[in-house]
Amino acid sequence: MRIKYWLNFGLCLVVSLCVAKTSLAQGIPLADPITVRELEKMSNDLNLTLEQSEAVISVYDRYLGDFTRVLENEVRDVIDEFAIAAESFGFMSFKVIEREIVDSIVRKALRALKAIEKTDAQFYDSISGMLSEKQRAILGRVALERKTTPYKLIVSEMYGGLNPGGRSHLRPLFNKFDIEPTVEMEELLDTYDQRYYKAMKQGVDVLVRTITTALDMIDELGLQGLDQQALMMRFMTDEAAIEDLKRRGDILLKPINEHAYEISQINWKTWNKLDSLLDEEIAWKLRKFYFQRSFRDVVRGEKKIEKLFGGALKLKELNEGQKVDLEDLESTFQSKWSKMTEDYADLIERSRQTQTVASLSREIGTEFDDRIASLENKRGEYVSKIESRIHGILGKELLAILQNDKKEGAPLWYGTTTNTDKSVATSTYEVQVIDGQEMEVATTSTSKSSDGIVTIEIDDNALKKNLYGGVTLPDSIPPSFPELASQVVGLDENGEMIIDSVYEEYRGKYDATFDQINLEAQTLIKEDMTAAAQKRKIRELTQKGAQKVAELDMLFFEDVVAVTGLDKEDANIKMLEHYRQRQRTGSPNDPFGWRGGEGDTIDLVGLYVMSKESEKLLGGLQEETIVAIRKSMQNYHESVKDQHQLYADAMGQLAHLEDAMYLMEGSDQNGAVAESIQRRWRETFTNVRDSKRALMLANQDAMAMLLESVPESDSWRVRMEFVKQAYPDVFDKSADATKFVTAALVIPSLESSQKSKLEDLASTYRFNYWDICEKMIENHQLTASAKSGTNLVNKEEIDRQLELESLRFKRKELSDRLQMRLRMILTEDQVKEVPGLRPTVGAPSTFGMK
């Protein structure tokens, strides 16, 4: 076990430094321009006039153009290099990345950072000329923070695990407090900002040098191009090689650890000076923020005591003497606890100064271990002592009131059921949620009425208990089916009642099947079975249950045809049968989010025929359109049956592989077995991914044919019904700021000039918003026809993902810009009349909100 540990640790330490640098090329956190929110916050901090703000926005727009050129050149070069590196790695494969790739990525990433920094500096220089000396000082702090951010992101990722104190940043922690700093505080923080920036920039240099050393070691060891199995064979049985990896690991660790400690000391010394300048309340809060990030263990127990004090002091039954005693005790606790945590943090800080691979892995102890353990015990004892004293002050009666926060019993929940196929059931349930009860309630939405009753929409099938042992059964035909089916086949109310009676008989048989399978599971799955035997029996019973439900479904449709006198080969009946078949065979498990939960593998018959959404849609369409939709849905099964089956089979293979992996968990595996498992994972992953894409593409093709057959006047509504369900991230309501400008336009006190500006703003926003939405839709559609081979990703896929992230960023920026403009156009009182529009760009706490 020890040999395996050191092999993994040594290889990760030598190789991960090389691989970690490739994250720079993604460009998502490091290649964002100054955002609209940052611009507006800067304008507020500078206290700019409206005219100055307009001038700054004009400069900002030119800056965005300059930044786009950096994205299209320097940043694009890094992304391309990263894509090349990613293409060389198959899914779940491992090999040492080539030196040339790492060198190129690092070189181009540093060049991109310099280009971004230069572009930002030009923007700040352009607006400094219109500012006063005091404003320029504020702008300088903003610019320095922006300049520090990319280096901080890089360095913090690498330093955080070694020394969390090197990951902290005091300026943002201090800025959480809405206080006017003294001259001494400001000078201290300005000096700190400069030192922190310099240290972060040096940190990147340290990492680059460490990467170079690691690459030299890889060349020296002859590891270039070796895969995981070869590496395992090389080191697994060679204790001397493991010890050599440890030695090399210490060489790589030393400069990073030293620099992490240097940054941590900058934070530690600055915090100590700030602590002496702040009043007690702010000093207590800053200490907590800082210690939570840098020395997490030293505040353990503090939250518990603070919560206890808070709850006790809020008790209405508390008398004046008890209140005074609690306040005195709280003051004593804060004073003594601050000293104890500072001593503890100081000891931990010193213990981090020199760290090795062996000390980090706890293979050997350090000179600080005993003293740290002693302080931990003392602090634990002190927390218990304070807790006892609080209990003593309260007495038994008040303590009982304090501890009786939980309400007796559980609330009743009332809700109508909504099935997973978007169809709504007619039944209403009264559900009492009780801890420990074997009942699952799948909530899809909630609403609260004026009388306080909470209504939840739940999956009807989720109200039954789980089958024993993890056996699964396909969901039954939903209760909404009779009503919707009778409408589809053109039956009147009497026909619906006939189908409903057939359904009741079907549901009784389904419930009986459920009980039968559950009884068999309880009888056949024994605790003394091996894990493999249990898994095999679960799979057999699951398959048996699926077959029985398939037989029940077939009999149900035969009975429907018999009692209604419909033709069994009727196109609508076949459509409903095929729809039910796809529902039943769809995989119920979704471990990786591949089942289509995001909407892209939706069933079009479920969307356009068998749902309440379809009923609403059809109500506003021309008869010609309705006929076209129905005809298209009658032929839908032929378009997707093969793709659906392949997708269901792939998900089944994934479930079987998960079972196999579970059975192998904890067992020793040689290199050949590990390689075989990886090969199976790759095959399973690509099967799931590719079959899902094929189903997505089939849906897109079916939609294209449908839209060609409907009148142009209805085409938009029909298309949008699909788009909203297939790509829900595109039309995320929270991302659309239309509601703000719509509300602003109806404010009674608007002047004509304001209304004109708002109308122009609304028009521009809608055009740009829909342009982004259409590009996002196109991005999703391209994924359906993508070919990635056996690799996890390829260059085209990386480009699509980055483009999608870029579009989401632009959509958010568009929303933020509209809100900024609204705050500039409207008066303070008018802003209050726009629901959801913040009065300032700052955090809610800055204007009295939680």
BARO-31064 format. One record per residue (C-alpha): x, y, z. Coordinates in steps of 0.1 Angstrom, whole numbers, plus 5000, padded with zeros to 4 digits. Example, Ala and Ser with C-alpha at 12.3 -4.5 7.8 and 13.67 -1.06 7.14 Angstrom:
! BARO-31064
((5123,4955,5078))
((5137,4989,5071))
***
This chain:
! BARO-31064
((5000,5000,5000))
((5029,5023,5009))
((5046,5017,4975))
((5013,5025,4957))
((5009,5057,4976))
((5044,5069,4968))
((5041,5060,4932))
((5009,5079,4928))
((5021,5108,4949))
((5055,5111,4932))
((5040,5109,4897))
((5013,5134,4905))
((5038,5158,4919))
((5061,5156,4890))
((5035,5155,4863))
((5006,5175,4876))
((5027,5207,4876))
((5031,5203,4839))
((4994,5195,4833))
((4981,5222,4857))
((4995,5250,4835))
((4973,5240,4807))
((4943,5253,4827))
((4955,5288,4818))
((4946,5281,4782))
((4909,5278,4789))
((4908,5315,4792))
((4875,5316,4811))
((4886,5331,4844))
((4917,5349,4831))
((4905,5363,4798))
((4874,5381,4808))
((4874,5418,4802))
((4866,5444,4829))
((4829,5436,4835))
((4800,5461,4834))
((4795,5455,4871))
((4831,5463,4878))
((4828,5494,4857))
((4797,5506,4875))
((4811,5499,4909))
((4843,5518,4899))
((4821,5547,4888))
((4803,5547,4921))
((4835,5545,4941))
((4849,5574,4921))
((4816,5593,4927))
((4814,5603,4890))
((4789,5627,4876))
((4764,5615,4850))
((4785,5632,4823))
((4817,5616,4835))
((4800,5582,4836))
((4789,5586,4800))
((4824,5595,4790))
((4838,5565,4809))
((4813,5542,4791))
((4825,5556,4757))
((4861,5548,4767))
((4850,5514,4780))
((4834,5505,4747))
((4866,5512,4728))
((4884,5491,4755))
((4861,5461,4747))
((4871,5463,4711))
((4908,5463,4721))
((4902,5434,4745))
((4884,5414,4718))
((4915,5416,4696))
((4936,5402,4725))
((4911,5373,4728))
((4913,5366,4690))
((4951,5366,4690))
((4971,5360,4721))
((4944,5342,4741))
((4933,5322,4710))
((4969,5309,4706))
((4968,5295,4742))
((4934,5279,4737))
((4946,5262,4705))
((4977,5249,4723))
((4955,5236,4751))
((4932,5219,4726))
((4961,5202,4709))
((4972,5189,4743))
((4937,5177,4752))
((4933,5158,4720))
((4964,5137,4728))
((4946,5123,4759))
((4919,5097,4755))
((4892,5094,4781))
((4905,5079,4814))
((4940,5075,4799))
((4971,5088,4815))
((5005,5096,4800))
((5032,5121,4806))
((5026,5153,4786))
((5053,5162,4761))
((5077,5189,4771))
((5073,5208,4739))
((5035,5212,4745))
((5040,5224,4781))
((5068,5248,4771))
((5046,5263,4744))
((5015,5266,4766))
((5034,5283,4794))
((5051,5307,4770))
((5019,5317,4752))
((4999,5319,4784))
((5024,5344,4799))
((5023,5364,4767))
((4985,5365,4769))
((4986,5377,4805))
((5009,5405,4795))
((4986,5415,4766))
((4956,5416,4789))
((4975,5436,4815))
((4986,5461,4788))
((4951,5465,4774))
((4936,5471,4809))
((4963,5497,4817))
((4955,5516,4786))
((4918,5518,4797))
((4927,5531,4832))
((4952,5556,4817))
((4925,5569,4793))
((4901,5578,4821))
((4926,5590,4847))
((4929,5624,4829))
((4893,5633,4837))
((4897,5626,4875))
((4908,5645,4905))
((4939,5635,4925))
((4918,5618,4951))
((4898,5599,4924))
((4930,5589,4907))
((4942,5573,4940))
((4910,5553,4941))
((4913,5543,4905))
((4949,5532,4912))
((4936,5507,4938))
((4910,5494,4914))
((4936,5489,4886))
((4960,5472,4909))
((4933,5448,4921))
((4924,5440,4885))
((4961,5435,4876))
((4966,5411,4906))
((4936,5389,4899))
((4950,5366,4871))
((4982,5360,4889))
((4963,5353,4921))
((4941,5328,4904))
((4971,5309,4891))
((4992,5310,4922))
((4963,5303,4947))
((4954,5271,4929))
((4989,5257,4934))
((4996,5272,4969))
((4963,5266,4986))
((4969,5229,4994))
((5003,5235,5008))
((4996,5267,5028))
((4961,5281,5029))
((4976,5313,5043))
((4992,5319,5010))
((4958,5318,4993))
((4942,5345,5014))
((4938,5381,5003))
((4932,5407,5030))
((4920,5436,5009))
((4887,5419,4998))
((4881,5408,5034))
((4886,5443,5047))
((4863,5457,5020))
((4834,5436,5034))
((4831,5462,5061))
((4814,5495,5052))
((4838,5517,5071))
((4858,5547,5063))
((4895,5537,5067))
((4918,5560,5085))
((4949,5575,5068))
((4970,5549,5087))
((4948,5520,5075))
((4948,5532,5039))
((4986,5536,5039))
((4989,5501,5054))
((4966,5485,5029))
((4981,5504,4999))
((5015,5491,5009))
((5000,5456,5013))
((4984,5457,4979))
((5017,5465,4962))
((5036,5437,4981))
((5008,5412,4975))
((5008,5420,4937))
((5045,5416,4935))
((5044,5383,4955))
((5017,5369,4932))
((5036,5378,4901))
((5067,5362,4916))
((5046,5332,4924))
((5040,5326,4887))
((5078,5328,4880))
((5083,5302,4908))
((5058,5279,4892))
((5073,5283,4858))
((5108,5275,4872))
((5094,5245,4891))
((5077,5232,4859))
((5111,5235,4841))
((5127,5215,4868))
((5100,5189,4867))
((5104,5186,4829))
((5141,5181,4834))
((5134,5153,4859))
((5110,5137,4834))
((5137,5137,4807))
((5163,5124,4832))
((5140,5096,4842))
((5131,5088,4806))
((5093,5091,4813))
((5084,5110,4781))
((5055,5092,4762))
((5050,5065,4788))
((5014,5055,4796))
((5000,5045,4830))
((5007,5008,4827))
((5043,5014,4817))
((5047,5038,4846))
((5032,5013,4871))
((5055,4985,4858))
((5085,5009,4861))
((5080,5019,4897))
((5056,4994,4914))
((5082,4969,4926))
((5111,4992,4929))
((5114,5007,4964))
((5145,5026,4955))
((5126,5043,4926))
((5098,5053,4950))
((5124,5068,4974))
((5139,5087,4944))
((5105,5101,4936))
((5101,5113,4971))
((5135,5130,4969))
((5126,5147,4936))
((5092,5157,4951))
((5109,5175,4979))
((5131,5194,4954))
((5100,5205,4935))
((5081,5213,4967))
((5108,5235,4983))
((5106,5267,4962))
((5068,5266,4961))
((5065,5260,4999))
((5090,5288,5006))
((5071,5313,4984))
((5037,5302,4998))
((5051,5309,5033))
((5064,5343,5022))
((5029,5353,5010))
((5013,5339,5041))
((5037,5360,5062))
((5027,5392,5042))
((4990,5384,5051))
((4998,5375,5087))
((5018,5406,5095))
((4994,5429,5078))
((4965,5413,5096))
((4983,5419,5130))
((4987,5456,5122))
((4951,5460,5110))
((4939,5442,5141))
((4954,5468,5163))
((4939,5497,5143))
((4903,5484,5142))
((4876,5487,5169))
((4868,5454,5188))
((4837,5445,5168))
((4853,5449,5134))
((4885,5433,5145))
((4866,5403,5158))
((4849,5398,5124))
((4880,5404,5104))
((4899,5379,5125))
((4871,5353,5118))
((4871,5359,5081))
((4909,5357,5079))
((4913,5327,5101))
((4885,5308,5084))
((4905,5310,5051))
((4940,5306,5064))
((4938,5285,5095))
((4905,5267,5093))
((4910,5244,5123))
((4917,5273,5147))
((4881,5285,5146))
((4865,5251,5151))
((4839,5254,5179))
((4836,5291,5175))
((4805,5290,5154))
((4788,5267,5179))
((4794,5291,5208))
((4784,5322,5188))
((4751,5305,5177))
((4745,5295,5214))
((4751,5331,5226))
((4729,5345,5198))
((4700,5321,5205))
((4702,5327,5243))
((4702,5365,5241))
((4671,5364,5219))
((4650,5345,5244))
((4620,5366,5255))
((4619,5349,5289))
((4655,5361,5297))
((4656,5384,5327))
((4679,5415,5330))
((4704,5398,5352))
((4708,5368,5329))
((4712,5391,5299))
((4740,5410,5317))
((4757,5378,5327))
((4755,5364,5291))
((4768,5397,5276))
((4797,5397,5301))
((4805,5361,5293))
((4804,5367,5256))
((4828,5396,5259))
((4851,5374,5280))
((4849,5346,5255))
((4857,5368,5226))
((4887,5383,5243))
((4902,5350,5255))
((4892,5331,5224))
((4909,5357,5202))
((4942,5352,5221))
((4939,5314,5220))
((4932,5313,5183))
((4960,5337,5176))
((4985,5316,5195))
((4972,5285,5177))
((4973,5302,5143))
((5009,5314,5150))
((5020,5278,5158))
((5004,5265,5126))
((5019,5293,5106))
((5054,5283,5118))
((5047,5247,5112))
((5041,5254,5075))
((5075,5271,5070))
((5092,5238,5062))
((5072,5210,5047))
((5082,5179,5028))
((5065,5151,5009))
((5068,5129,5040))
((5053,5154,5064))
((5025,5163,5041))
((5015,5127,5038))
((5017,5122,5075))
((5044,5095,5071))
((5065,5113,5096))
((5056,5138,5123))
((5070,5173,5129))
((5083,5191,5160))
((5050,5210,5161))
((5026,5181,5163))
((5026,5177,5201))
((5021,5214,5207))
((4993,5216,5181))
((4976,5186,5197))
((4979,5202,5231))
((4964,5235,5220))
((4936,5217,5202))
((4927,5199,5235))
((4928,5232,5255))
((4905,5249,5230))
((4881,5220,5230))
((4880,5221,5268))
((4874,5259,5268))
((4845,5256,5243))
((4829,5229,5266))
((4834,5252,5296))
((4817,5282,5280))
((4789,5260,5268))
((4783,5247,5303))
((4784,5283,5317))
((4758,5294,5292))
((4736,5265,5302))
((4741,5274,5339))
((4731,5310,5334))
((4699,5300,5315))
((4689,5273,5339))
((4669,5242,5330))
((4637,5259,5319))
((4652,5284,5295))
((4676,5258,5282))
((4647,5236,5274))
((4630,5264,5255))
((4663,5272,5236))
((4667,5235,5226))
((4631,5231,5216))
((4635,5249,5183))
((4622,5221,5162))
((4585,5220,5157))
((4567,5189,5169))
((4556,5168,5140))
((4560,5175,5103))
((4540,5199,5082))
((4514,5186,5057))
((4521,5193,5021))
((4494,5196,4995))
((4501,5192,4958))
((4489,5181,4924))
((4511,5156,4907))
((4531,5163,4876))
((4546,5135,4857))
((4581,5134,4841))
((4567,5135,4806))
((4552,5170,4814))
((4517,5156,4816))
((4497,5167,4847))
((4478,5142,4868))
((4443,5148,4880))
((4448,5135,4915))
((4458,5156,4946))
((4478,5142,4974))
((4482,5151,5011))
((4517,5141,5020))
((4533,5141,5055))
((4570,5141,5052))
((4584,5122,5082))
((4621,5115,5090))
((4630,5079,5084))
((4600,5070,5063))
((4608,5052,5031))
((4590,5076,5008))
((4605,5097,4980))
((4587,5129,4970))
((4601,5144,4937))
((4593,5180,4939))
((4593,5199,4906))
((4579,5233,4917))
((4563,5249,4947))
((4540,5279,4954))
((4526,5295,4985))
((4491,5308,4988))
((4480,5338,5008))
((4467,5315,5036))
((4502,5300,5040))
((4495,5266,5024))
((4524,5254,5003))
((4515,5236,4971))
((4541,5213,4955))
((4539,5195,4922))
((4553,5160,4925))
((4558,5129,4904))
((4529,5106,4909))
((4551,5075,4907))
((4574,5088,4934))
((4547,5084,4961))
((4553,5047,4962))
((4579,5031,4984))
((4612,5019,4968))
((4615,4983,4957))
((4636,4962,4980))
((4673,4959,4975))
((4676,4985,4947))
((4654,4966,4922))
((4638,4990,4897))
((4605,4990,4878))
((4595,5012,4848))
((4570,5039,4858))
((4534,5031,4851))
((4514,5049,4824))
((4506,5082,4841))
((4470,5090,4853))
((4468,5119,4828))
((4468,5095,4799))
((4430,5088,4795))
((4421,5124,4791))
((4450,5132,4767))
((4446,5100,4747))
((4409,5105,4743))
((4416,5140,4728))
((4442,5126,4705))
((4419,5098,4690))
((4389,5121,4689))
((4367,5106,4716))
((4340,5125,4735))
((4336,5126,4773))
((4321,5091,4773))
((4350,5078,4755))
((4373,5093,4780))
((4354,5076,4808))
((4358,5043,4790))
((4395,5047,4787))
((4397,5058,4823))
((4380,5026,4835))
((4405,5005,4814))
((4433,5026,4830))
((4421,5019,4865))
((4422,4982,4858))
((4457,4986,4843))
((4469,5005,4874))
((4456,4979,4897))
((4476,4952,4878))
((4507,4975,4878))
((4505,4979,4916))
((4501,4941,4919))
((4531,4936,4898))
((4550,4961,4919))
((4541,4942,4951))
((4550,4909,4935))
((4584,4920,4924))
((4590,4936,4957))
((4581,4903,4975))
((4603,4883,4953))
((4632,4907,4960))
((4627,4904,4997))
((4626,4866,4993))
((4655,4861,4969))
((4680,4888,4978))
((4697,4876,5010))
((4722,4894,5032))
((4745,4863,5033))
((4748,4864,4995))
((4780,4876,4979))
((4779,4911,4964))
((4781,4896,4930))
((4752,4873,4936))
((4731,4902,4949))
((4738,4923,4919))
((4729,4894,4896))
((4696,4888,4913))
((4688,4925,4913))
((4694,4927,4876))
((4673,4895,4869))
((4644,4909,4889))
((4647,4943,4873))
((4646,4927,4838))
((4616,4905,4849))
((4597,4935,4861))
((4604,4954,4829))
((4590,4925,4809))
((4559,4923,4830))
((4552,4961,4827))
((4557,4957,4789))
((4531,4930,4788))
((4507,4951,4809))
((4512,4980,4785))
((4504,4958,4755))
((4473,4945,4771))
((4462,4980,4780))
((4463,4992,4744))
((4446,4961,4732))
((4418,4967,4758))
((4415,5004,4748))
((4411,4994,4711))
((4386,4967,4720))
((4363,4989,4742))
((4364,5020,4720))
((4361,5002,4687))
((4391,5019,4673))
((4413,5003,4646))
((4445,4988,4662))
((4465,5001,4632))
((4451,5036,4636))
((4480,5061,4632))
((4472,5079,4665))
((4469,5046,4684))
((4503,5035,4671))
((4517,5069,4680))
((4506,5065,4716))
((4519,5029,4718))
((4553,5039,4705))
((4554,5069,4728))
((4547,5046,4758))
((4573,5022,4746))
((4600,5049,4745))
((4589,5061,4780))
((4591,5026,4794))
((4625,5017,4779))
((4642,5050,4788))
((4669,5045,4814))
((4659,5058,4849))
((4694,5064,4862))
((4715,5094,4853))
((4748,5093,4871))
((4766,5117,4847))
((4738,5140,4836))
((4736,5121,4802))
((4699,5110,4804))
((4687,5142,4789))
((4677,5159,4821))
((4688,5192,4805))
((4662,5187,4778))
((4681,5179,4747))
((4668,5144,4744))
((4631,5152,4749))
((4604,5132,4733))
((4585,5153,4707))
((4553,5133,4711))
((4554,5141,4748))
((4560,5177,4741))
((4535,5184,4713))
((4508,5159,4720))
((4508,5143,4755))
((4513,5173,4778))
((4495,5203,4792))
((4521,5225,4773))
((4509,5210,4740))
((4473,5217,4749))
((4481,5253,4755))
((4501,5255,4723))
((4475,5239,4701))
((4449,5263,4714))
((4464,5292,4696))
((4474,5276,4663))
((4457,5274,4629))
((4440,5241,4621))
((4465,5235,4592))
((4493,5237,4617))
((4476,5213,4642))
((4471,5188,4614))
((4508,5191,4603))
((4519,5186,4639))
((4497,5155,4644))
((4509,5140,4611))
((4545,5147,4619))
((4541,5131,4654))
((4525,5100,4638))
((4557,5094,4619))
((4581,5105,4647))
((4587,5070,4660))
((4603,5059,4627))
((4627,5088,4629))
((4640,5081,4664))
((4634,5045,4673))
((4668,5032,4664))
((4686,5061,4680))
((4664,5058,4711))
((4672,5021,4714))
((4709,5026,4711))
((4708,5053,4737))
((4688,5031,4761))
((4712,5002,4755))
((4742,5025,4762))
((4727,5036,4795))
((4721,5000,4804))
((4757,4992,4796))
((4768,5021,4819))
((4746,5007,4847))
((4762,4972,4843))
((4797,4987,4843))
((4789,5006,4875))
((4778,4973,4891))
((4811,4957,4880))
((4831,4986,4894))
((4813,4984,4927))
((4821,4947,4930))
((4858,4954,4922))
((4861,4983,4946))
((4888,4977,4971))
((4903,4947,4953))
((4939,4947,4942))
((4942,4952,4905))
((4973,4947,4883))
((4982,4968,4854))
((4964,4946,4828))
((4932,4947,4848))
((4934,4985,4852))
((4939,4989,4815))
((4910,4967,4807))
((4887,4987,4830))
((4898,5019,4814))
((4891,5005,4780))
((4856,4995,4790))
((4850,5029,4805))
((4861,5046,4773))
((4839,5024,4752))
((4809,5029,4775))
((4814,5067,4777))
((4817,5071,4739))
((4786,5049,4734))
((4765,5070,4758))
((4778,5102,4744))
((4775,5093,4707))
((4741,5076,4710))
((4728,5107,4729))
((4741,5130,4702))
((4725,5107,4675))
((4691,5111,4693))
((4696,5148,4696))
((4703,5150,4659))
((4672,5129,4651))
((4651,5153,4671))
((4666,5182,4652))
((4659,5166,4619))
((4623,5158,4629))
((4618,5194,4640))
((4632,5207,4607))
((4607,5186,4587))
((4579,5197,4610))
((4587,5234,4606))
((4587,5230,4568))
((4552,5217,4569))
((4536,5244,4591))
((4525,5278,4580))
((4551,5305,4584))
((4528,5325,4607))
((4529,5296,4633))
((4564,5284,4627))
((4579,5307,4654))
((4556,5294,4682))
((4561,5258,4672))
((4598,5261,4671))
((4600,5280,4704))
((4581,5252,4722))
((4609,5228,4712))
((4638,5252,4718))
((4627,5262,4753))
((4625,5225,4763))
((4655,5213,4744))
((4679,5240,4754))
((4666,5254,4787))
((4699,5272,4795))
((4693,5295,4764))
((4661,5310,4777))
((4669,5310,4814))
((4644,5335,4829))
((4669,5348,4854))
((4692,5358,4825))
((4666,5379,4807))
((4665,5415,4818))
((4635,5424,4797))
((4613,5425,4828))
((4633,5454,4842))
((4629,5477,4812))
((4592,5466,4807))
((4584,5476,4843))
((4604,5509,4839))
((4584,5519,4808))
((4551,5520,4827))
((4563,5542,4856))
((4537,5571,4858))
((4563,5597,4866))
((4585,5592,4835))
((4594,5623,4816))
((4592,5622,4778))
((4630,5622,4775))
((4633,5593,4799))
((4606,5573,4780))
((4624,5579,4747))
((4657,5566,4762))
((4640,5536,4777))
((4623,5527,4744))
((4657,5529,4726))
((4673,5508,4754))
((4646,5482,4752))
((4649,5479,4714))
((4686,5476,4714))
((4686,5451,4743))
((4660,5428,4727))
((4679,5427,4694))
((4712,5418,4711))
((4696,5394,4735))
((4679,5374,4707))
((4711,5374,4687))
((4730,5358,4716))
((4701,5333,4721))
((4702,5322,4685))
((4740,5317,4686))
((4736,5296,4718))
((4710,5275,4700))
((4733,5270,4670))
((4761,5260,4694))
((4739,5233,4710))
((4727,5220,4676))
((4763,5216,4664))
((4770,5193,4693))
((4745,5168,4679))
((4766,5162,4648))
((4800,5164,4665))
((4825,5135,4662))
((4849,5131,4691))
((4862,5096,4685))
((4876,5078,4715))
((4889,5110,4731))
((4872,5128,4759))
((4872,5160,4738))
((4887,5173,4707))
((4896,5208,4695))
((4862,5215,4680))
((4844,5205,4712))
((4867,5227,4733))
((4860,5256,4709))
((4822,5250,4712))
((4823,5249,4750))
((4844,5281,4752))
((4821,5298,4727))
((4791,5288,4749))
((4808,5302,4780))
((4816,5333,4761))
((4780,5337,4750))
((4767,5332,4786))
((4792,5358,4797))
((4780,5383,4770))
((4744,5376,4779))
((4751,5385,4816))
((4771,5416,4805))
((4741,5426,4784))
((4718,5423,4813))
((4742,5442,4836))
((4746,5470,4811))
((4708,5474,4808))
((4705,5476,4846))
((4733,5501,4848))
((4716,5522,4821))
((4683,5520,4840))
((4699,5533,4871))
((4714,5562,4851))
((4681,5571,4834))
((4657,5567,4863))
((4656,5587,4896))
((4662,5570,4929))
((4625,5569,4936))
((4617,5555,4901))
((4642,5527,4905))
((4622,5516,4935))
((4592,5511,4912))
((4611,5485,4891))
((4608,5451,4909))
((4641,5433,4914))
((4662,5462,4902))
((4689,5470,4928))
((4693,5507,4937))
((4731,5502,4933))
((4755,5477,4918))
((4769,5469,4952))
((4761,5438,4973))
((4725,5438,4989))
((4740,5445,5023))
((4752,5479,5011))
((4715,5491,5007))
((4700,5474,5037))
((4691,5440,5022))
((4703,5405,5033))
***
